[in-house]
Every structure is written in structure tokens, then in C-alpha cells.
Amino acid sequence: MAENKGVLIFCETKENKLAAITTELLGCGRKLADDLGQELSAVLVGSGLAELAKEAIAYGADKVYVVDDPQLKDYQTDAYLAVMEKVIGQAAPQILLMGQTSIGRDLAPALAFRLKTAAQLGCLELAIDPQSKKLLQTKPVYGGNAQAVLVTDSFPQIATVRAKAMTPLEPDAARKGEIVKVDAGLDPSKIRAKMLEKVAEKVEGIKLEDAEVVICGGRGIGSAEGFAQLEELAKLLKGAVGATRPPCDNEWVPAGAQIGLTGKIVAPELYIAVALSGSSQHMSGCSGSKTIVAINKDPEANIFREARFGLVGDWKKALPAFTEKLKELLAG
Amino acid sequence: MNMIVCIKQVIDPEAPPASFKIDPAGNKVVPPQGVSPVIDPYAEYGVEAALKIKDAQGGKITAVSLGTNQLRDIVKKPLAMGADELILLEDEAFDGGDSWSTAYALAMAIKKIGEYDIIFCGREASDWNAGQVGSGIAEILGLPSVTLVKKVEVAGGKAKLERVTDEGYELVEVPLPCLVTVSNEIGEPRYPTIKGIMGAKKIEPVVWKPADIGVEASQIGAQGRRTKLQKLFQPVREGKCDMVEGESPEEAGANLAAKLREVKVL
């Protein structure tokens, strides 16, 4: 393989546009490529997405590899793995970035092992080491209790990045870039795990990951009825309701509501934590929130170390009053 | 149905955050005093997935655990939950590995076990949260893999799985043998029964050394790493929480609303 050079972004799409995570990765990748004095390229894998190449250029890419094939319409591990192996053979990047999504989390480690290199998943920060020019990959470990800076010895250095950890550039439609078509050359018999059907989760109201306001309840909420009160507040603030692990295990809320290392990762403007202690495993799912507000009867609860505003008291009494007062203030 | 579950002994992730300490000189975590280690909770989801299949159609479950100082009472938990055998890869040479060296050693141990239809791993482990060992084992053994799984059904030499996605889930079909990483959505792992705990006491784990699985010291543990840990640190918390008070919890609640409005958070 030729000398590895440049930064490559694996793009994901949503509703025929680049996904938010992809624009974030392009923003971060642009900076890394500039620091290295190298090129930023992007790879689009899918079906009928050639138009998006221009969008990737507008968001910072110098070159876009497009692998367009009806067999790539949906993500399937074996197919995407084969295609990415081919693209990386051609592009020979130093760095490959993907989103910490259900695709990136599947593809990055498998690809790393296939290419005999390593991946670091769920990174929060990426930087180029001024001396070695290697990628410094910072990610939470031990359920958010600590962070590790990891360096991959081999090329490409593969990392997945958490949502909302990076900032996209302002798209510039006048930016110029090169578009390279790559033939998928897929052998259908090599696709072992087959995706049969996609099932979209029914979400009433706003999706947890997209919400600007998240109301999260813990073990102390005590029942499904308790969570109905959090729903009322969420409705008022146009937010979404999440939970720590115990309410999910007890089926007071669906498993999909879980926030934390074992659940979803959110980074809203406002995070209202109700009757939860703030274990590290939970905090690693919400520590990117801009403002954390905590209501808990235990003044020693860890959540008060994380929160900007706190209330020590019984949520059953405090929360209805809080909601009522907000209604009044927001109406006025 | 022969099933293998990869498990791991870890520092209890539910231990109070204040008990978590790092030795900065050694870039190492200091095991908290007075807090017993546990089986990695994600691995327990893997055990639960295998047990659900065993409940439905029978089968044999072998748990494999890699590490040093593995406390027998802890690593025997899968047996107490209903697994049949426990193999420990236990040697100092296995220590200090990354996803590469760990996946390699586990893959070689699985090769030695020989007969398997499904290998289960947690989607990641609660200590390093690397999330790669499952996919790595699959690549090394040349098996198809399905990750982030919340439901498994096996019939006619195939597994039908529900894989959690960002939008919901997808239905995936894969021929056996395959590797599956299990996500928390599979549901809470069962508690061991008294009978299970008593039964587990009678099962002696099998201990394998590197030579038993045909690996060189250079391929495993710290020597087999492809990732360098440059720094391990605890993020500094600002710890500046404004406490909002009131004569009663109700009043405090109303005051909190007023405060958030005042500082324009809402």
C-alpha cells in the first residue's frame, strides 16, 4: 500500500441529506487535515446518493468517493465492509472517522480487524500530536469515571465520534472538490448476515437524541404513573423523557428511554434530572448537556456535583409546583 | 445448540463514583477498597441471551473469561445463572491487553473449544468501553457477526435477530455459526437461583494458559497491543451547583422554575 495520507470521513445520510453527525465529522476532519497539511476526503456508500457529494464538499471535503449500488441501499455489515476495504485500498488514508451510530459501532471495529489496525469508539475529542503527527483520541472509559487518550500504532487510525461532540462548518456551496466514482464490485454470496426488515420505533413527540430539553427520571420516580408527571413537564417544554437503568429494568418506561452508557447518549441544552443519583454510568450518557438541573431528596447525591442548579427535596412535592410555576411564567 | 459466551470480571460500574481512583503514574485504575468486582453487566446480557435460547430449545452454554486474579465466586456467576461450563484464560501474559490481543486470545480459545453455533459477547465492556472484541473475534474466526442485538431466535441452522438501530431496530438473518453482541435492550439478566448457586459450587472452571490455546506471549496481553494508552485521567468537575431553597418542597419547586427563567435557561 502506498504511504497513508489524509483524513477520510465515512458519511451517513438521513432523509436524503447528510446526517448531522456527518457534517460534524467533516468539520472536525477539516481541522485535522489542515493540521496535517493533507487532504480531507469523504466516502458516500449507498444507493441513489450521488447528489450528496456536492453537499459533502460544501461542508469541507476536498474529494468525495461515491459508491452507488442498489445492493448498498441499506446497511449490511458484510457488504459495507467489502466496499470500505476497497475504498481504503484506493484512498489510503491516515485517519478514518465514522459516527458513533448503530452503523459506525458495527463497521469500525470489524473494518479495523480486517485491515489489521485498531479503532477507538465513542471519541469526544480528536487532535493531531504535534510531534508524532499521530491522532490523539480522547474517549470516556470506565463508564465515564475516567477519560483515556489513545494512540493507534497502525494505519488507518480509525475512530468513531459521538454525536454533538464536534461542530460542523458553515456549508459553502462555492467550495470546489473532486468526485470519484468507485464500483462496488459486490459479490452477493459474500453477504452472510442479511437485513430483512427495518422497523422504526414509534416515538410520540420529540426523539430523545434530538430534544433540546430532556427530563430524566431515576429509581426514585417509583412507577409508570410517576413518569406520567415527567411527560407533562416534557410536553410543556417541548422536550423528551428519559430514564436511568432501574426504571427501564422495571418496565416503568420502554428500554429505549434509557440514558447512559448502557443506553442513549444525549446532549440537550437543558437536562432536568429527577430522583436519580447520578451514577457514572448514567452521567456518561448526559454529561454533554449544557445545563443540568437536579431534583433529589439526598443532598449527598452525586448528581449535585454535576448539576448547575439543584433542589434538595421530595420530587413528588417539588416537581408539580415547578411545572405549575413554569406554566405560569412561560404563559406570561 | 452449542453456545459460547465471553464474559469478564470488572470493577463494579455501579460503585459510588467517589470510590473511583486513578494511579496517574501507572496510568492505571486503582481497584476501590471494599467494593467487590462483578461480572461485566454487558456480558451478563450475553449470558441472558444464551439462557433464553437454552430455555426454549435446550443446549449447552460455555462461558469463557480472560483475566488475572479472577475470583471464583464472581466468575462462576454465569454457571449459577444456568451456564454449563466455565473456561478461564488466566495467566499474567494475558494481562494489559487491548481489544486486539483480547479478541485474539478469545478467538484462539473458541477455536480450541471447537464446537459452537453461536458466540455471544456484550456489546462492550463496562471498563474500557471499547466495543470491539465481539467484531474482532468474528473477523479472526471468519464468522458473520451481528452487533447490538436485543432478540435472538434460532431455527433451521439460522438465527433471526433484532438489531437495535438509531431509528428503532432491524430484523437480520444470519447462518450459523455466527457471533452476536448483545445490547441492554434484551432485558434484565436473571438472578441466580439458590439451586443454581449450589450447582455452580460443584463445577470447577477449566484454566487455560497461552500454550494451551497455541498462542505466543507476543500476540497477547500488553505485548499484543495495537493501541497505546497515552494518558488516563479523571475529568475535573466544576462542582458549582446553585441550590434553590424554599420553606417547603413546593415552594422550592416554584423558586427553581423562577430561577431557571431568571437566568434564561428557560
Interface residues (C-beta under 8 A of the other chain):
Chain A: D74 T77 D78 T101 S102 R105 D106 A108 P109 A110 A112 F113 R114 T117 A118 A119 Q120 L121 G122 L136 K139 P140 V141 Y142 G143 N145 A146 Q147 A148 V149 L150 V151 T152 D153 S154 R192 A193 K194 M195 L196 E197 K198 V199 A200 E201 E209 L237 R245 C248 D249 A255 G256 Q258 L261 T262 G263 E269 L270 G278 S279 S280 Q281 M283 T291 V293 A294 I295 N302 F304 R305 E306 A307 R308 F309 G310 L311 V312 G313 D314 K317 A318 L319 P320 A321 F322 T323 E324 K325 L326 L329 L330
Chain B: I11 P13 E14 P16 P17 A18 F20 I22 V29 P41 Y42 D98 S99 W100 A103 R123 E124 S126 D127 W128 N129 A130 G131 Q132 G134 S135 G136 A138 E139 I140 P144 S145 V146 T147 L148 K150 K160 E162 R163 V164 T165 D166 E167 G168 Y169 E170 L171 V172 E173 V174 P175 C178 N184 E185 G187 E188 R225 R226 T227 K228 L229 Q230 K231 L232 F233 Q234 P235 R237 G239 K240 C241 D242 M243 V244 G246 S248 P249 E250 E251 A252 G253 A254 L256 A257 A258 K259 L260 R261 V265 L266
